Amino acid sequence: MSDEGSCVTLIFYRINPKWWKEPALNLASAVCQMSNLTHCEISIGEETSNNGQTMKNVARVFNDSVGVELVERTGRNPQNLFVQLGCSKMAEQKMLHYVRTQCVGKPFSNYAMVRSLVWPRETTNESFFCAELVAAILKVGGLLDGNCNPGAATPEMLHRIYSPRAAVAANPVLLRELNGGGGGSATTSAGLANGFIGNVTPGERLAEREALLPAYMRPGAAPHTTGIPMARHPGAMALPVAPSAPVFQPARRRAGSPPRGHFQAVNRDYAPLGASRPGSSGASACSARCVTTGGIQLTMDSLKMGGGRCKVHPR
């Protein structure tokens, strides 16, 4: 059993753009975390129901009298984010056993939620808030380090840790529909006969699928509205055409470097060693190695590595 693969799906709720309609607790959570993620849940395993239209074994807790519960969910709220992580079948069974025996029915703790940001408590399994419940389940399944304290978890922290490790970041129910597989254990014949699957009409399901496609691939999309050349084939969706010219033009060549200075030959008028220039005495000569060039007079004594001093004479 331990060699069989399974998964867990973390479900995060983003605050609605119409934030004034959100409960006060969600607004307080968003402000304290400086994040728009205010709630999280966890779906344990890959089991589905209702012909694959719902996720089974979703553990969650709200600020109500119900407390921790294990429910079925479709996850079709557009404000949800999904992070799916792989695990073993044994880890899945451990997490389910922990939720059913130690978590279900335990109350929500506002006190623990407030303390998670300033002075986290140690999880005692007597009460939970949403992120603490998810972190405690992940810790039991070996997906969170054993030294971590679930009482310090927040939705933003969990998303930041696990989103880079996600195997899939989409609604598993919707992905199952797009792949054409139900995955459910039984088919509701009455629901299919009435045109409803999972309380969602075929038109609603089609609208959901189209929302996942890019605008230029949706049926009836006009090529000129997207700015992308399209090729349309009878009975098929529009596909982008490969551009004949490169989309990205090469960068303009950089101008050449500024002209570099050149050394001039300073030894054209080199005087023999010990000789002086005509019309000058030996005492006032440029040390017998003086070379005169336009602008600067440079003596060969200045190139000595020994003790001599550099002699620079005015013109």
Backbone as numpy.savetxt, mean C-alpha at the origin, in Angstrom:
# Nx Ny Nz CAx CAy CAz Cx Cy Cz
-5.02 -33.04 8.38 -5.84 -31.84 8.38 -4.99 -30.58 8.38
-3.80 -30.65 9.05 -2.98 -29.45 9.17 -2.39 -29.04 7.83
-2.32 -29.99 6.86 -1.74 -29.65 5.56 -2.74 -28.98 4.64
-4.03 -29.02 4.99 -5.03 -28.41 4.13 -5.02 -26.90 4.30
-5.24 -26.20 3.19 -5.22 -24.75 3.23 -6.58 -24.16 3.53
-6.59 -22.99 4.11 -7.82 -22.26 4.38 -7.46 -20.77 4.38
-8.33 -19.94 4.89 -8.06 -18.51 4.91 -8.95 -17.82 5.93
-8.59 -16.60 6.25 -9.44 -15.71 7.03 -9.54 -14.40 6.25
-10.66 -13.72 6.40 -10.87 -12.45 5.70 -11.17 -11.37 6.72
-10.32 -10.35 6.75 -10.55 -9.20 7.62 -11.45 -8.22 6.88
-12.48 -7.75 7.56 -13.46 -6.83 6.97 -13.37 -5.51 7.73
-13.03 -4.46 7.03 -12.89 -3.13 7.63 -14.00 -2.23 7.11
-14.50 -1.40 8.00 -15.54 -0.44 7.62 -14.95 0.95 7.56
-15.12 1.63 6.42 -14.69 3.03 6.26 -15.86 3.95 6.57
-15.54 5.06 7.18 -16.59 6.01 7.53 -17.21 6.57 6.25
-18.51 6.76 6.29 -19.24 7.24 5.11 -18.84 8.68 4.78
-18.76 9.01 3.47 -18.48 10.41 3.13 -19.47 11.39 3.76
-20.70 10.95 3.94 -21.68 11.77 4.66 -21.52 11.49 6.16
-20.41 11.99 6.71 -20.01 11.60 8.05 -21.02 12.02 9.11
-21.82 13.05 8.82 -22.77 13.52 9.83 -23.88 12.50 10.08
-23.99 11.49 9.22 -24.99 10.45 9.43 -24.44 9.26 10.22
-23.15 9.28 10.54 -22.52 8.18 11.26 -22.84 8.27 12.76
-22.85 7.11 13.44 -23.02 7.13 14.91 -21.87 7.90 15.58
-22.15 8.43 16.74 -21.14 9.23 17.45 -19.91 8.40 17.79
-20.09 7.10 18.06 -18.95 6.25 18.40 -18.00 6.11 17.21
-18.54 6.00 16.00 -17.69 5.92 14.81 -16.91 7.21 14.59
-17.58 8.33 14.79 -16.88 9.61 14.63 -15.77 9.78 15.66
-16.03 9.38 16.89 -14.99 9.48 17.92 -13.81 8.57 17.59
-14.10 7.36 17.09 -13.03 6.44 16.71 -12.19 6.99 15.57
-12.85 7.60 14.59 -12.11 8.16 13.46 -11.21 9.31 13.89
-11.71 10.16 14.77 -10.92 11.30 15.22 -9.73 10.84 16.05
-9.94 9.90 16.95 -8.86 9.45 17.82 -7.77 8.72 17.05
-8.15 7.95 16.03 -7.16 7.21 15.24 -6.56 8.05 14.12
-7.19 9.17 13.80 -6.81 9.96 12.63 -6.90 9.08 11.38
-8.00 8.34 11.27 -8.19 7.39 10.17 -9.68 7.29 9.88
-10.00 6.89 8.64 -11.41 6.70 8.29 -11.87 5.27 8.52
-11.01 4.39 9.05 -11.39 3.02 9.39 -11.86 3.00 10.84
-13.12 2.66 11.05 -13.68 2.77 12.39 -14.16 1.44 12.97
-14.17 0.37 12.19 -14.70 -0.91 12.67 -14.05 -2.03 11.88
-13.92 -3.21 12.49 -13.39 -4.37 11.78 -14.03 -5.65 12.30
-14.10 -6.65 11.42 -14.63 -7.98 11.72 -13.72 -9.00 11.07
-13.97 -10.28 11.32 -13.15 -11.33 10.73 -14.04 -12.49 10.33
-13.88 -12.94 9.09 -14.56 -14.13 8.58 -13.56 -15.29 8.62
-13.92 -16.34 9.34 -12.99 -17.45 9.56 -13.34 -18.59 8.62
-12.38 -19.00 7.81 -12.58 -20.11 6.89 -13.18 -19.69 5.56
-13.40 -20.70 4.71 -13.91 -20.46 3.36 -15.35 -20.93 3.17
-15.98 -21.37 4.23 -17.35 -21.89 4.09 -18.31 -20.76 3.71
-19.26 -21.13 2.85 -20.29 -20.18 2.42 -21.66 -20.83 2.61
-22.68 -20.01 2.46 -24.04 -20.52 2.53 -24.88 -19.74 1.53
-26.14 -20.14 1.41 -27.06 -19.46 0.49 -26.51 -19.45 -0.92
-26.07 -20.64 -1.36 -25.51 -20.80 -2.70 -24.30 -19.91 -2.95
-23.46 -19.79 -1.93 -22.23 -19.02 -2.07 -22.40 -17.53 -1.97
-23.57 -17.05 -1.55 -23.82 -15.62 -1.53 -23.49 -14.97 -0.18
-23.16 -15.75 0.83 -22.82 -15.19 2.13 -21.59 -15.88 2.69
-20.84 -15.15 3.51 -19.69 -15.70 4.23 -20.18 -16.23 5.58
-19.79 -17.45 5.90 -20.14 -18.01 7.20 -19.06 -17.68 8.22
-19.44 -17.82 9.48 -18.50 -17.70 10.60 -17.80 -16.34 10.63
-18.58 -15.29 10.58 -18.04 -13.94 10.71 -18.16 -13.53 12.17
-17.02 -13.32 12.83 -17.00 -12.91 14.24 -16.96 -11.40 14.32
-17.86 -10.83 15.12 -17.93 -9.38 15.24 -18.53 -9.02 16.59
-18.38 -7.75 16.96 -18.98 -7.24 18.19 -19.34 -5.78 17.98
-20.54 -5.42 18.43 -21.01 -4.04 18.35 -21.34 -3.55 19.76
-21.52 -2.26 19.86 -21.89 -1.65 21.14 -23.40 -1.81 21.35
-23.81 -3.05 21.64 -25.23 -3.35 21.88 -25.32 -4.45 22.93
-26.53 -4.91 23.14 -26.74 -5.93 24.17 -26.39 -7.33 23.70
-26.15 -7.53 22.41 -25.85 -8.86 21.88 -24.43 -9.28 22.22
-23.48 -8.36 22.10 -22.09 -8.70 22.36 -21.47 -9.42 21.17
-20.47 -10.24 21.45 -19.77 -10.98 20.39 -20.71 -12.01 19.79
-20.71 -12.08 18.45 -21.57 -13.04 17.75 -20.84 -13.61 16.56
-21.29 -14.79 16.14 -20.76 -15.48 14.97 -21.89 -15.58 13.96
-21.80 -14.81 12.87 -22.94 -14.63 11.98 -22.51 -14.90 10.53
-23.51 -14.80 9.63 -23.27 -14.86 8.20 -23.43 -13.47 7.62
-22.58 -13.14 6.63 -22.62 -11.79 6.05 -22.34 -11.86 4.55
-22.95 -10.93 3.81 -22.63 -10.80 2.39 -21.49 -9.82 2.17
-21.33 -8.86 3.07 -20.26 -7.89 2.93 -20.42 -6.95 1.76
-21.65 -6.73 1.32 -21.88 -5.91 0.13 -21.96 -4.41 0.42
-21.70 -4.02 1.62 -21.66 -2.59 1.93 -20.52 -1.94 1.16
-20.78 -0.90 0.36 -19.70 -0.29 -0.42 -18.62 0.37 0.41
-18.85 0.55 1.71 -17.84 1.16 2.57 -16.88 0.13 3.16
-17.03 -1.14 2.79 -16.18 -2.19 3.34 -14.89 -2.35 2.55
-13.82 -2.67 3.26 -12.54 -3.09 2.68 -12.25 -4.50 3.14
-11.60 -5.31 2.28 -11.36 -6.71 2.58 -9.88 -7.02 2.45
-9.38 -7.83 3.40 -8.01 -8.30 3.37 -8.05 -9.79 3.69
-7.68 -10.62 2.72 -7.75 -12.07 2.89 -6.36 -12.62 3.14
-6.22 -13.43 4.19 -4.94 -14.02 4.59 -5.04 -15.53 4.56
-4.00 -16.18 4.08 -3.96 -17.64 4.07 -3.60 -18.21 5.43
-4.11 -19.39 5.73 -3.78 -20.09 6.96 -4.02 -21.58 6.75
-3.69 -22.38 7.73 -3.92 -23.83 7.64 -5.33 -24.16 8.15
-5.78 -25.37 7.82 -7.08 -25.82 8.31 -7.08 -25.97 9.82
-5.96 -26.38 10.37 -5.87 -26.52 11.83 -5.99 -25.15 12.50
-5.35 -24.13 11.92 -5.46 -22.79 12.48 -6.91 -22.31 12.41
-7.60 -22.61 11.33 -9.01 -22.24 11.22 -9.83 -22.88 12.33
-9.62 -24.18 12.59 -10.37 -24.87 13.64 -10.06 -24.30 15.02
-8.80 -23.93 15.27 -8.44 -23.33 16.55 -9.17 -22.00 16.76
-9.21 -21.17 15.71 -9.86 -19.88 15.83 -11.36 -20.03 16.04
-11.98 -20.95 15.31 -13.43 -21.17 15.49 -13.73 -21.68 16.90
-12.91 -22.61 17.38 -13.13 -23.14 18.73 -12.99 -22.03 19.78
-12.02 -21.16 19.60 -11.81 -20.05 20.54 -13.01 -19.12 20.55
-13.52 -18.77 19.38 -14.65 -17.85 19.31 -15.89 -18.46 19.96
-16.16 -19.74 19.64 -17.38 -20.37 20.14 -17.35 -20.63 21.64
-16.17 -20.89 22.19 -16.09 -21.26 23.60 -15.77 -20.10 24.53
-15.05 -19.08 24.04 -14.59 -18.03 24.94 -15.03 -16.61 24.56
-15.62 -16.45 23.40 -15.93 -15.09 22.95 -17.42 -14.82 22.76
-18.17 -15.76 22.21 -19.57 -15.51 21.88 -20.35 -15.11 23.12
-21.09 -14.00 23.01 -21.91 -13.51 24.11 -21.21 -12.53 25.02
-19.88 -12.36 24.89 -19.16 -11.42 25.76 -19.49 -9.99 25.34
-19.61 -9.07 26.31 -20.09 -7.71 26.00 -19.03 -6.85 25.34
-19.50 -5.75 24.76 -18.61 -4.75 24.18 -18.08 -3.86 25.29
-16.79 -3.46 25.18 -16.16 -2.64 26.22 -15.74 -1.30 25.65
-16.48 -0.25 26.01 -16.06 1.11 25.63 -14.78 1.52 26.34
-14.65 1.09 27.59 -13.47 1.45 28.39 -12.20 0.90 27.75
-12.25 -0.36 27.30 -11.07 -0.95 26.67 -10.75 -0.26 25.36
-11.77 0.15 24.62 -11.53 0.81 23.34 -10.82 2.15 23.55
-11.23 2.90 24.57 -10.58 4.18 24.86 -9.14 3.95 25.32
-8.94 2.96 26.16 -7.60 2.71 26.67 -6.63 2.22 25.60
-7.13 1.64 24.49 -6.26 1.07 23.47 -5.32 2.10 22.87
-5.68 3.37 22.91 -4.86 4.41 22.31 -3.87 5.04 23.28
-4.13 4.93 24.59 -3.28 5.62 25.56 -2.63 4.65 26.55
-3.38 3.68 27.06 -2.87 2.75 28.07 -3.58 1.41 27.87
-3.15 0.60 26.88 -3.88 -0.64 26.55 -3.92 -1.60 27.74
-5.04 -2.24 27.88 -5.20 -3.26 28.91 -4.78 -4.62 28.37
-4.58 -5.57 29.24 -4.34 -6.96 28.85 -5.69 -7.62 28.60
-5.80 -8.33 27.48 -7.06 -8.98 27.13 -7.36 -10.10 28.10
-8.55 -10.08 28.68 -8.95 -11.08 29.67 -10.06 -12.00 29.17
-10.55 -11.77 27.95 -11.65 -12.56 27.37 -12.98 -12.36 28.09
-13.05 -11.33 28.94 -14.30 -11.03 29.63 -15.15 -10.03 28.85
-14.50 -9.20 28.04 -15.19 -8.24 27.19 -14.25 -7.88 26.06
-14.81 -7.32 24.99 -14.01 -7.01 23.80 -14.51 -5.73 23.17
-13.65 -5.10 22.40 -14.07 -4.16 21.37 -13.64 -4.74 20.03
-14.07 -4.15 18.91 -13.98 -4.84 17.62 -12.55 -5.24 17.25
-11.61 -4.30 17.33 -10.24 -4.61 16.92 -9.58 -5.58 17.89
-9.91 -5.50 19.16 -9.36 -6.43 20.14 -9.83 -7.85 19.86
-11.10 -8.01 19.50 -11.62 -9.33 19.17 -10.90 -9.92 17.95
-10.74 -9.12 16.90 -10.07 -9.61 15.69 -8.62 -9.98 16.00
-7.90 -9.14 16.73 -6.51 -9.41 17.06 -6.37 -10.65 17.92
-7.29 -10.84 18.88 -7.23 -12.03 19.73 -7.44 -13.30 18.92
-8.35 -13.28 17.95 -8.59 -14.45 17.10 -7.36 -14.74 16.23
-6.77 -13.70 15.66 -5.56 -13.88 14.84 -4.41 -14.43 15.67
-4.32 -14.01 16.91 -3.25 -14.50 17.79 -3.42 -15.99 18.08
-4.66 -16.42 18.30 -4.92 -17.85 18.54 -4.57 -18.68 17.31
-4.83 -18.14 16.12 -4.53 -18.86 14.88 -3.10 -18.77 14.43
-2.24 -18.09 15.18 -0.84 -17.98 14.81 -0.56 -16.94 13.74
-1.54 -16.09 13.43 -1.35 -15.05 12.42 -0.93 -13.72 13.03
-0.86 -13.66 14.35 -0.36 -12.49 15.06 0.66 -12.97 16.08
1.75 -12.24 16.23 2.82 -12.64 17.13 2.30 -12.89 18.53
2.80 -13.94 19.16 2.33 -14.33 20.48 2.63 -13.31 21.56
3.61 -12.43 21.33 3.95 -11.42 22.33 3.10 -10.16 22.21
2.27 -10.08 21.17 1.45 -8.88 20.97 0.25 -8.89 21.92
-0.17 -7.70 22.30 -1.32 -7.53 23.18 -2.53 -7.12 22.33
-3.55 -7.97 22.19 -4.72 -7.59 21.40 -5.42 -6.34 21.92
-5.27 -6.02 23.20 -5.90 -4.84 23.76 -5.37 -3.54 23.20
-4.21 -3.58 22.51 -3.63 -2.38 21.91 -3.98 -2.23 20.44
-4.82 -3.11 19.90 -5.12 -3.10 18.47 -6.16 -2.02 18.15
-6.06 -1.50 16.94 -7.07 -0.58 16.39 -7.33 -1.02 14.95
-8.47 -0.66 14.37 -8.70 -1.01 12.96 -7.63 -0.48 12.02
-7.18 0.74 12.26 -6.13 1.32 11.40 -4.83 0.53 11.51
-4.46 0.12 12.73 -3.22 -0.63 12.92 -3.29 -1.99 12.24
-4.42 -2.69 12.38 -4.56 -4.00 11.75 -4.51 -3.89 10.23
-5.15 -2.87 9.69 -5.12 -2.69 8.23 -3.71 -2.37 7.76
-2.99 -1.57 8.50 -1.63 -1.22 8.12 -0.69 -2.44 8.18
-0.93 -3.35 9.13 -0.07 -4.52 9.26 -0.36 -5.55 8.18
-1.64 -5.81 7.93 -1.99 -6.97 7.10 -2.28 -6.64 5.64
-2.58 -5.40 5.30 -2.87 -5.12 3.89 -1.69 -5.40 2.96
-0.42 -5.16 3.36 0.66 -5.54 2.45 0.83 -7.05 2.28
0.29 -7.84 3.21 0.44 -9.30 3.15 -0.77 -10.00 2.57
-1.73 -9.25 2.11 -2.99 -9.84 1.67 -2.80 -10.67 0.42
-3.41 -11.87 0.42 -3.44 -12.68 -0.79 -4.48 -12.13 -1.76
-5.60 -11.66 -1.23 -6.68 -11.07 -2.02 -7.20 -9.87 -1.24
-7.54 -8.80 -1.94 -8.11 -7.61 -1.30 -9.42 -7.25 -1.97
-10.40 -8.16 -1.90 -11.71 -7.92 -2.50 -12.72 -8.79 -1.79
-13.99 -8.46 -1.98 -15.08 -9.23 -1.38 -15.05 -10.66 -1.92
-14.82 -11.67 -1.09 -14.74 -13.05 -1.60 -16.04 -13.54 -2.22
-17.19 -13.05 -1.73 -18.47 -13.45 -2.31 -18.58 -12.94 -3.74
-18.20 -11.69 -3.95 -18.28 -11.10 -5.28 -17.27 -11.74 -6.22
-16.09 -12.06 -5.72 -15.10 -12.73 -6.55 -15.58 -14.12 -6.97
-16.29 -14.78 -6.06 -16.81 -16.11 -6.39 -17.85 -16.01 -7.50
-18.65 -14.96 -7.47 -19.63 -14.76 -8.53 -18.96 -14.49 -9.86
-17.93 -13.63 -9.84 -17.25 -13.29 -11.08 -16.54 -14.50 -11.69
-16.08 -15.41 -10.83 -15.43 -16.61 -11.32 -16.43 -17.66 -11.78
-17.71 -17.40 -11.55 -18.74 -18.33 -12.01 -18.96 -19.52 -11.13
-18.45 -19.48 -9.89 -18.63 -20.61 -8.99 -19.45 -20.23 -7.80
-20.40 -21.07 -7.43 -21.22 -20.78 -6.27 -20.52 -21.15 -4.99
-20.09 -22.40 -4.89 -19.38 -22.85 -3.71 -20.28 -23.18 -2.54
-21.58 -23.05 -2.71 -22.48 -23.33 -1.60 -22.78 -24.80 -1.49
-23.27 -25.22 -0.33 -23.58 -26.63 -0.12 -24.94 -26.99 -0.67
-25.84 -26.03 -0.81 -27.18 -26.33 -1.32 -27.66 -25.15 -2.13
-28.53 -25.40 -3.08 -29.08 -24.37 -3.94 -30.53 -24.15 -3.56
-30.88 -22.89 -3.40 -32.25 -22.55 -3.04 -33.08 -22.49 -4.31
-33.83 -23.56 -4.59 -34.58 -23.65 -5.84 -35.65 -22.57 -5.93
-36.31 -22.30 -4.80 -37.36 -21.29 -4.83 -36.79 -19.92 -5.14
-35.64 -19.63 -4.55 -35.02 -18.33 -4.80 -34.63 -18.19 -6.26
-34.06 -19.25 -6.85 -33.65 -19.18 -8.24 -34.86 -19.04 -9.15
-35.95 -19.72 -8.80 -37.14 -19.64 -9.64 -37.73 -18.24 -9.65
-37.58 -17.52 -8.52 -38.11 -16.17 -8.44 -37.13 -15.12 -8.94
-35.95 -15.55 -9.39 -34.97 -14.61 -9.90 -34.15 -13.92 -8.84
-34.15 -14.43 -7.60 -33.39 -13.82 -6.52 -32.37 -14.82 -6.02
-31.16 -14.36 -5.79 -30.13 -15.19 -5.17 -29.52 -14.37 -4.05
-29.65 -14.87 -2.85 -29.10 -14.14 -1.71 -29.75 -12.78 -1.52
-31.06 -12.68 -1.78 -31.81 -11.44 -1.64 -31.30 -10.34 -2.56
-30.61 -10.71 -3.64 -30.11 -9.74 -4.60 -30.62 -10.14 -5.97
-31.26 -9.21 -6.67 -31.80 -9.51 -7.99 -30.68 -9.61 -9.01
-30.91 -10.29 -10.14 -29.87 -10.36 -11.19 -29.43 -9.00 -11.67
-30.37 -8.03 -11.75 -29.98 -6.69 -12.18 -29.02 -6.04 -11.20
-29.24 -6.24 -9.91 -28.34 -5.67 -8.91 -26.97 -6.32 -8.96
-26.95 -7.62 -9.19 -25.67 -8.32 -9.29 -24.89 -7.85 -10.52
-25.61 -7.63 -11.65 -24.95 -7.15 -12.84 -24.38 -5.75 -12.64
-25.12 -4.91 -11.92 -24.63 -3.56 -11.64 -23.38 -3.61 -10.77
-23.33 -4.55 -9.83 -22.15 -4.70 -8.99 -20.94 -5.11 -9.81
-21.15 -6.04 -10.74 -20.02 -6.48 -11.56 -19.50 -5.35 -12.43
-20.40 -4.57 -13.02 -19.97 -3.48 -13.88 -19.21 -2.42 -13.09
-19.58 -2.27 -11.83 -18.89 -1.27 -11.01 -17.43 -1.63 -10.79
-17.10 -2.93 -10.89 -15.73 -3.36 -10.70 -14.88 -3.20 -11.95
-15.51 -3.02 -13.12 -14.78 -2.91 -14.38 -14.36 -1.48 -14.62
-13.22 -1.27 -15.31 -12.86 0.10 -15.70 -13.91 0.70 -16.60
-13.97 2.01 -16.63 -15.03 2.70 -17.38 -15.01 2.35 -18.86
-13.80 2.20 -19.44 -13.74 1.97 -20.88 -14.12 0.54 -21.27
-14.23 -0.38 -20.28 -14.59 -1.76 -20.59 -16.05 -2.06 -20.31
-16.79 -1.07 -19.81 -18.20 -1.30 -19.51 -19.01 -1.28 -20.81
-20.05 -2.09 -20.89 -20.86 -2.12 -22.10 -21.44 -0.74 -22.42
-21.34 -0.35 -23.70 -21.90 0.91 -24.14 -21.03 2.12 -23.90
-19.79 1.90 -23.41 -18.92 3.04 -23.17 -18.48 3.64 -24.49
-18.57 4.96 -24.62 -18.18 5.66 -25.84 -16.67 5.83 -25.86
-16.01 5.50 -26.96 -14.55 5.62 -27.00 -14.06 7.03 -26.73
-14.79 8.05 -27.26 -14.28 9.41 -27.13 -14.39 9.93 -25.72
-15.19 9.29 -24.86 -15.34 9.77 -23.49 -14.20 9.34 -22.60
-13.44 8.34 -23.02 -12.35 7.83 -22.19 -10.99 8.33 -22.63
-10.89 8.81 -23.87 -9.60 9.24 -24.35 -8.70 8.10 -24.76
-9.24 6.86 -24.81 -8.46 5.68 -25.16 -9.02 5.11 -26.45
-8.20 4.89 -27.49 -8.72 4.28 -28.72 -9.23 2.88 -28.45
-10.44 2.57 -28.94 -11.09 1.30 -28.64 -11.36 0.55 -29.93
-11.37 -0.76 -29.82 -11.77 -1.63 -30.93 -12.99 -2.41 -30.48
-14.07 -2.33 -31.22 -15.31 -3.01 -30.86 -15.53 -4.17 -31.82
-15.90 -5.29 -31.26 -16.17 -6.49 -32.04 -17.61 -6.90 -31.77
-18.29 -7.42 -32.78 -19.69 -7.83 -32.57 -19.79 -8.87 -31.47
-20.67 -8.61 -30.52 -20.92 -9.57 -29.45 -19.87 -9.60 -28.38
-18.94 -8.65 -28.38 -17.88 -8.65 -27.37 -17.75 -7.25 -26.80
-17.07 -7.17 -25.65 -16.87 -5.87 -25.01 -15.75 -5.12 -25.72
-15.74 -3.82 -25.52 -14.72 -2.98 -26.13 -13.38 -3.22 -25.45
-12.33 -3.30 -26.26 -10.99 -3.52 -25.75 -10.09 -2.39 -26.23
-9.15 -1.98 -25.41 -8.25 -0.91 -25.82 -7.33 -1.34 -26.94
-7.05 -0.42 -27.86 -6.17 -0.69 -28.98 -4.77 -0.24 -28.63
-3.79 -1.05 -29.01 -2.41 -0.68 -28.75 -2.05 0.56 -29.55
-1.49 1.56 -28.96 -1.16 2.79 -29.70 -0.05 2.55 -30.71
-0.17 3.22 -31.87 0.85 3.07 -32.90 2.11 3.84 -32.57
1.96 4.94 -31.85 3.12 5.73 -31.43 3.35 5.53 -29.95
4.55 5.66 -29.50 4.81 5.49 -28.06 4.01 6.49 -27.24
3.41 5.97 -26.15 2.60 6.83 -25.30 3.46 7.86 -24.60
4.64 7.44 -24.17 5.53 8.33 -23.44 6.66 8.77 -24.37
6.76 10.06 -24.62 7.81 10.58 -25.46 9.12 10.59 -24.69
10.23 10.27 -25.39 11.52 10.29 -24.68 11.85 11.70 -24.22
12.53 11.76 -23.14 12.90 13.07 -22.58 13.86 13.79 -23.51
13.78 15.12 -23.53 14.66 15.93 -24.37 16.10 15.78 -23.91
17.00 15.66 -24.89 18.40 15.49 -24.54 18.90 16.71 -23.79
19.66 16.46 -22.79 20.17 17.55 -21.98 21.28 18.28 -22.72
21.32 19.56 -22.57 22.36 20.35 -23.22 23.73 19.94 -22.73
24.73 20.15 -23.58 26.09 19.77 -23.21 26.60 20.55 -22.03
27.63 20.02 -21.42 28.23 20.70 -20.27 28.86 22.01 -20.71
28.97 22.97 -19.83 29.64 24.22 -20.20 31.08 23.97 -20.60
31.63 24.82 -21.48 33.01 24.58 -21.96 33.99 24.57 -20.81
34.89 23.61 -20.88 35.89 23.48 -19.84 37.09 24.37 -20.18
37.79 24.83 -19.15 39.01 25.59 -19.36 40.14 24.69 -19.83
41.06 25.22 -20.59 42.19 24.44 -21.13 43.49 25.01 -20.60
44.43 24.10 -20.34 45.75 24.54 -19.90 46.54 25.03 -21.11
47.28 26.05 -20.91 48.16 26.55 -21.96 49.58 26.06 -21.72
50.29 25.86 -22.80 51.70 25.47 -22.68 52.49 26.65 -22.16
53.08 26.51 -21.00 53.79 27.62 -20.37 55.29 27.50 -20.54
55.74 26.49 -21.25 57.17 26.27 -21.35 57.72 26.63 -22.73
56.96 27.44 -23.49 57.49 27.83 -24.80 58.71 28.72 -24.66
58.66 29.61 -23.66 59.80 30.52 -23.46 60.71 30.04 -22.34
60.78 28.73 -22.20 61.55 28.17 -21.08 63.01 28.55 -21.26
63.57 29.12 -20.24 64.99 29.50 -20.26 65.85 28.38 -19.73
67.04 28.19 -20.28 67.93 27.13 -19.78 68.25 27.36 -18.32
68.52 26.26 -17.66 68.82 26.31 -16.23 70.05 27.16 -15.99
69.96 28.15 -15.11 71.06 29.02 -14.76 71.17 30.25 -15.62
70.35 30.32 -16.69 70.41 31.49 -17.58 69.37 32.49 -17.15
69.58 33.72 -17.54 68.62 34.78 -17.24 68.11 35.37 -18.52
67.01 36.09 -18.44 66.43 36.67 -19.63 67.27 37.84 -20.10
67.25 38.05 -21.37 67.99 39.21 -21.88 67.43 40.50 -21.31
68.40 41.40 -20.94 67.99 42.72 -20.43 67.66 42.72 -18.97
67.97 41.64 -18.26 67.71 41.61 -16.81 68.90 41.04 -16.12
69.15 41.51 -14.92 70.28 41.02 -14.14 69.94 39.70 -13.50
70.97 39.00 -13.08 70.74 37.70 -12.46 70.03 37.82 -11.15
70.26 38.93 -10.39 69.62 39.07 -9.09 68.14 39.33 -9.20
67.77 40.07 -10.25 66.35 40.40 -10.36 65.62 39.51 -11.34
66.26 38.46 -11.80 65.61 37.55 -12.74 64.59 36.69 -12.02
63.76 36.01 -12.81 62.71 35.17 -12.23 63.27 33.81 -11.87
64.37 33.78 -11.08 64.97 32.57 -10.52 65.36 31.57 -11.58
65.68 32.03 -12.76 66.21 31.22 -13.85 65.24 30.21 -14.41
64.08 30.05 -13.79 63.07 29.14 -14.32 61.77 29.89 -14.61
61.81 31.16 -14.58 60.61 31.98 -14.74 60.10 31.88 -16.16
58.83 31.64 -16.29 58.18 31.55 -17.59 57.09 32.61 -17.63
57.10 33.41 -18.67 56.14 34.50 -18.76 55.03 34.12 -19.73
53.82 34.21 -19.27 52.66 33.99 -20.12 51.71 35.14 -19.92
50.71 35.24 -20.79 49.76 36.34 -20.68 48.94 36.26 -19.43
49.02 37.26 -18.58 48.14 37.34 -17.42 48.78 36.92 -16.13
49.52 35.82 -16.09 50.10 35.30 -14.84 51.55 34.91 -15.11
52.41 35.20 -14.17 53.79 34.74 -14.24 53.95 33.60 -13.25
54.41 32.47 -13.73 54.53 31.26 -12.92 55.96 30.80 -12.96
56.53 30.59 -11.81 57.91 30.08 -11.75 57.89 28.61 -11.49
58.93 27.95 -11.94 59.03 26.50 -11.73 59.35 26.17 -10.29
59.82 27.18 -9.54 60.09 26.92 -8.12 58.83 26.60 -7.36
57.69 27.07 -7.86 56.44 26.80 -7.15 56.03 25.35 -7.24
56.63 24.59 -8.14 56.30 23.17 -8.28 57.18 22.28 -7.45
58.16 22.87 -6.77 59.03 22.05 -5.94 58.27 21.51 -4.74
58.52 20.26 -4.39 57.89 19.66 -3.21 58.70 19.92 -1.97
59.90 20.50 -2.15 60.79 20.74 -1.02 60.49 22.04 -0.33
61.52 22.62 0.24 61.31 23.77 1.09 61.20 25.10 0.39
61.49 25.29 -0.87 61.49 26.61 -1.48 60.15 27.32 -1.41
60.17 28.65 -1.45 58.93 29.42 -1.43 58.49 29.70 -2.85
57.18 29.83 -2.99 56.61 30.17 -4.29 56.84 31.65 -4.56
57.44 31.93 -5.70 57.73 33.32 -6.04 56.82 33.75 -7.16
56.01 34.74 -6.90 55.14 35.30 -7.89 55.50 36.77 -8.06
55.86 37.13 -9.27 56.34 38.48 -9.53 55.31 39.21 -10.37
55.11 40.46 -10.10 54.19 41.25 -10.93 54.77 41.42 -12.32
53.91 41.68 -13.27 54.35 41.86 -14.63 55.15 43.14 -14.75
